[in-house]
């Protein structure tokens, strides 16, 4: 029982952190073309 609780406590932050990282990555990738356009038009 205690071990299961520990695993859940560990897994939830990991899942959350992975989602956050994925979101940041997607945002970054979607912003890259804008940055290129911005630099090339300057």
Order of alpha helices (4+ residues) and beta strands (2+ residues): alpha
